[in-house]
Amino acid sequence: MDRPLVTYMIPAYQQELFIAESVRSALEQTYSPLEILILDDCSRDRTVSIIKEEVARYDGPHDVRLLTNERNLGIQAQVNRAIREAKGRYIVGSAGDDLSMPTRVEKFVDRWSSTGVSGVYSNAVIIDADGVEQHELLDDNYVLPSRWQEIARDVPGFPGCTSGWDTQIFQAFGPLPARGGEDLVAFFRASLLGGVSYIPEVLVKYRRHGANFSQWADDHPSSWARYLSLNNRLARDKQNACGAFLGDLEKFVGIRPELGPDIQRAVSDLENQLAFFEIRERVTAGGTLRTKDLASLWKLRHAFPYRWLASTLGLGTAPKWIRRARTVMGLAQRG
């Protein structure tokens, strides 16, 4: 049986210090047939010239293409362009500062072939700016919900730096939305169609350096301001993802109408989370909690740990506002 063509994409921007290693790790992939798609988002440093130098030296079997933008478009637009340009059945992503083990694509294709899932991701090892290994990104106890109903109930963080996707998820749901976090949205779409599968083996070297800005960028943020910045970014990403998930569920009803009741419950869960993020945005901006806010938070008591909700909203200790929420709900039920 013919092996499927895979597209390996590298979105890059201002990564002259790391892009050579990233391109080499793509060129060293053992899997074939492989298309390598490198996309530069109007870098002003030497990123493009370094890419061209690495590609010019390559004489292997992989097909390599470089696409450049005349103006900066952002990561979402870069990924959507890669999706449009990709010739492969599957897409494996890598940032311009990360590295892939030589057998990464090979093992992803094996997993796709053996399971029929729509998304695959793996473990990674964290490296610093100099390439020195720190520790694995995901520990042995890491569990990511794989069912779309669970994801809709509590939008998780997702290690998108290790992911790969069946292009059918984009044919079914269209391009990625302008906001929503490309990794989270693709992960949810894959869970809707064929499911996702995790490979616990380290197949990516995820680089942490001063320009990182994601929930995976710090184990211990160096300052309170950095912590708040990352926490606020994560909250915005999850809020945007909830909105994107709702749009995908509207399309999913047409694909799997027999799942209507499950889809409606998922819609309700997402709407509750959107209500929470609206409350969070207002409270963290200096606003106060209202009685109806407590009713909304009460609906989320099974999805989010009380202490996480309390600390995220700046409410002090959890028991105090839990008791207040119970009092409000009790009054509402008696009324």
C-alpha positions in Angstrom: 0.0 0.0 0.0 1.3 3.5 -0.9 2.4 5.6 2.0 0.5 8.9 2.5 2.2 12.2 1.7 2.8 14.2 4.8 3.3 18.0 5.0 5.8 19.2 7.7 5.1 22.9 8.3 7.4 25.4 10.0 5.9 28.8 10.7 8.8 31.2 11.4 9.2 34.8 12.5 12.3 36.6 13.7 14.1 33.3 14.7 17.5 33.8 13.1 19.2 32.2 16.2 17.2 29.0 16.0 15.8 28.5 12.5 18.8 26.7 11.0 18.5 23.8 13.6 14.8 23.7 13.1 15.1 23.4 9.3 17.8 20.7 9.7 15.6 18.6 12.0 12.9 18.7 9.3 15.3 17.7 6.5 16.5 14.8 8.7 13.1 13.2 9.0 13.3 9.5 8.1 9.7 9.4 6.7 9.0 9.7 3.0 7.1 11.0 1.0 7.4 14.2 2.9 6.7 17.8 1.9 8.4 20.5 4.0 6.6 23.8 4.0 8.5 26.7 5.6 6.5 29.9 6.0 8.2 33.2 7.1 5.9 36.0 8.4 7.9 39.0 7.1 10.9 38.6 9.4 13.2 41.6 9.6 16.3 39.7 10.7 18.3 37.0 8.8 15.6 34.2 9.2 14.8 34.0 5.5 18.4 34.1 4.3 19.4 31.3 6.8 16.5 29.2 5.6 17.6 29.6 2.0 21.2 28.6 2.9 20.0 25.4 4.6 17.7 24.5 1.8 20.4 25.1 -0.8 22.7 22.6 0.9 20.0 19.9 1.0 20.1 17.1 -1.6 17.8 14.6 0.0 14.4 13.1 -1.1 12.0 15.6 0.6 10.2 18.3 -1.4 11.0 21.7 0.2 9.1 25.0 -0.3 9.6 28.4 1.2 6.7 30.8 1.4 7.2 34.4 2.5 4.8 37.2 3.4 5.2 40.8 2.3 3.7 41.9 5.7 3.3 40.3 9.1 0.0 38.4 9.3 0.3 36.5 12.6 0.4 32.8 13.5 -3.2 32.0 12.8 -3.0 33.3 9.2 0.3 31.5 8.8 -1.2 28.2 9.8 -4.2 28.8 7.5 -1.9 29.5 4.6 0.0 26.3 5.3 -3.3 24.4 5.3 -4.3 25.9 1.9 -0.8 25.1 0.5 -0.3 21.7 1.9 -0.4 18.8 -0.5 -0.2 16.1 2.2 -3.0 14.0 3.8 -1.5 14.8 7.2 0.1 18.0 8.6 2.8 17.9 11.3 3.7 21.2 12.8 6.9 22.6 14.3 7.8 26.1 15.4 10.8 27.8 14.0 12.7 27.5 17.3 11.8 23.9 18.1 13.3 20.6 16.9 11.9 17.3 15.9 13.5 13.9 16.5 14.3 12.2 13.1 11.6 9.6 13.5 8.8 11.9 14.6 6.8 11.9 11.4 7.4 8.2 10.9 5.9 7.4 14.3 3.0 9.8 13.8 2.1 8.1 10.5 2.3 4.7 12.3 -0.2 6.0 14.9 -2.5 7.4 12.3 -2.5 4.2 10.3 -3.0 1.9 13.3 -5.8 3.9 15.0 -7.5 6.0 12.3 -7.6 9.1 14.6 -7.6 12.6 13.4 -5.0 14.1 15.7 -1.7 12.9 17.2 0.5 14.5 19.7 3.5 13.4 21.8 5.7 14.2 24.7 8.5 16.7 24.4 11.7 17.6 26.2 12.3 21.3 27.2 15.5 22.8 26.0 16.9 26.3 26.7 18.2 28.9 24.3 21.5 27.0 24.1 19.9 23.6 23.4 20.6 22.2 26.8 17.9 19.7 27.9 15.9 20.6 31.1 13.1 18.1 31.7 10.2 16.5 29.9 7.2 18.7 29.1 4.6 16.2 30.3 5.1 14.0 33.3 3.8 10.4 33.7 0.6 11.6 35.4 -0.4 13.9 32.6 -3.9 13.1 31.3 -5.6 15.1 28.6 -9.3 14.6 27.9 -9.7 13.0 24.5 -13.5 13.0 24.2 -15.0 16.2 22.8 -17.7 16.2 25.5 -15.0 16.4 28.2 -13.1 19.1 26.3 -16.2 21.3 26.0 -16.9 20.9 29.7 -13.5 22.2 30.7 -11.3 23.6 28.0 -7.8 22.2 28.7 -4.4 23.4 28.0 -2.8 21.6 25.0 0.8 21.0 24.1 0.4 22.2 20.5 4.1 22.2 19.9 4.0 18.4 19.5 0.8 18.0 17.4 -0.1 16.7 14.0 -3.5 16.7 12.2 -5.5 14.9 9.5 -6.3 17.6 6.9 -9.9 16.3 6.8 -10.6 18.3 10.0 -10.1 21.5 8.0 -12.1 20.2 5.0 -15.0 19.5 7.4 -14.8 22.7 9.5 -13.0 25.2 7.3 -10.0 27.4 8.1 -9.0 28.2 11.6 -10.9 31.3 13.1 -9.0 34.5 13.5 -9.1 34.0 17.3 -9.2 30.9 19.3 -5.7 29.4 19.5 -4.9 27.3 16.5 -3.7 24.3 18.6 -6.8 24.2 20.8 -9.2 24.5 17.9 -7.5 21.9 15.8 -7.4 19.6 18.9 -11.2 20.0 19.4 -12.0 19.4 15.7 -9.9 16.2 15.7 -11.7 15.0 18.8 -15.0 15.6 17.0 -14.1 13.6 13.8 -11.8 10.7 14.5 -10.4 11.3 18.0 -6.9 12.0 19.2 -4.1 9.8 20.3 -1.1 10.5 22.6 2.4 9.1 22.1 4.2 9.3 25.5 7.6 9.2 23.8 9.7 12.4 23.5 9.6 13.3 19.8 10.0 17.1 20.1 12.5 19.4 21.7 10.5 22.5 22.8 12.7 25.5 23.3 12.2 28.0 26.0 13.7 31.4 25.7 12.9 35.1 26.4 10.5 35.4 23.5 8.2 32.6 24.4 4.7 33.6 25.4 2.5 30.6 26.1 1.1 28.6 29.0 4.0 26.2 28.5 6.7 28.9 28.6 7.3 28.9 32.3 7.4 26.4 35.1 8.0 29.2 37.6 7.4 32.7 36.2 10.2 35.0 37.3 7.8 37.8 38.5 4.3 38.3 39.6 3.7 40.5 36.5 4.9 37.6 34.2 2.6 35.2 36.0 -0.4 37.5 35.6 0.5 38.1 31.9 0.7 34.4 31.2 -2.5 33.7 33.2 -4.4 36.4 31.4 -3.1 35.1 28.0 -4.3 31.6 28.9 -7.7 32.9 29.9 -8.1 34.8 26.7 -7.0 31.8 24.6 -9.6 29.6 26.4 -12.3 32.2 26.1 -11.7 32.5 22.4 -11.5 28.8 22.0 -14.9 28.4 23.6 -16.4 30.7 21.0 -14.6 28.8 18.2 -15.9 25.5 19.6 -19.5 26.7 19.5 -19.0 27.5 15.8 -17.6 24.0 15.1 -20.5 22.3 17.0 -23.0 24.1 14.8 -21.3 22.4 11.8 -21.0 19.1 13.7 -24.8 18.9 14.1 -25.0 18.5 10.3 -22.3 15.8 10.3 -23.6 13.8 13.3 -27.3 14.8 13.8 -27.9 11.7 16.0 -25.6 13.3 18.6 -27.9 16.2 19.0 -28.5 15.8 22.8 -24.8 15.5 23.5 -24.0 18.5 21.3 -26.6 20.6 23.2 -25.1 19.7 26.5 -21.7 20.7 25.2 -23.1 24.0 24.0 -24.5 24.6 27.5 -21.1 23.8 29.0 -19.3 26.2 26.7 -21.8 29.0 27.3 -21.2 28.6 31.1 -17.5 28.9 30.6 -17.9 32.0 28.5 -20.0 33.4 31.3 -17.2 32.7 33.7 -14.5 34.3 31.5 -16.8 37.4 31.2 -17.0 37.6 35.0 -13.2 37.1 35.3 -12.5 39.8 32.8 -14.7 42.2 34.7 -13.4 41.3 38.2 -9.7 41.4 37.3 -10.3 44.9 35.8 -11.5 46.1 39.2 -15.2 45.3 39.0 -17.2 43.5 41.7 -19.1 40.3 41.9 -22.9 40.5 41.4 -25.5 38.0 42.7 -26.1 36.6 39.3 -22.4 36.1 38.9 -22.4 33.7 41.8 -25.3 31.8 40.2 -23.1 31.4 37.0 -20.1 30.3 39.1 -22.3 27.7 40.9 -23.0 26.0 37.5 -19.3 25.6 37.0 -18.6 24.0 40.4 -18.1 20.5 38.9 -16.0 21.7 35.9 -13.5 23.9 37.8 -11.8 23.4 41.2 -13.2 25.9 43.8 -9.7 27.1 44.8 -8.7 27.7 41.1 -11.9 29.7 40.6 -11.4 31.7 43.7 -7.7 32.5 43.1 -8.3 33.2 39.4 -11.0 35.7 40.3 -9.1 37.2 43.1 -11.7 36.3 45.7 -9.4 35.2 48.5 -9.9 31.8 50.1 -12.3 29.5 48.4 -14.6 28.5 51.3 -15.7 32.1 51.9 -17.2 32.6 48.5 -18.4 29.0 48.2 -20.5 29.5 51.3 -21.8 32.8 49.8 -22.6 31.1 46.5 -24.5 28.3 48.3 -26.5 30.9 50.3 -27.4 32.7 47.1 -28.4 29.5 45.4 -30.5 28.4 48.4 -32.4 31.6 48.4 -33.0 31.4 44.7 -34.3 27.8 45.0 -36.7 28.8 47.9 -37.8 31.9 45.9 
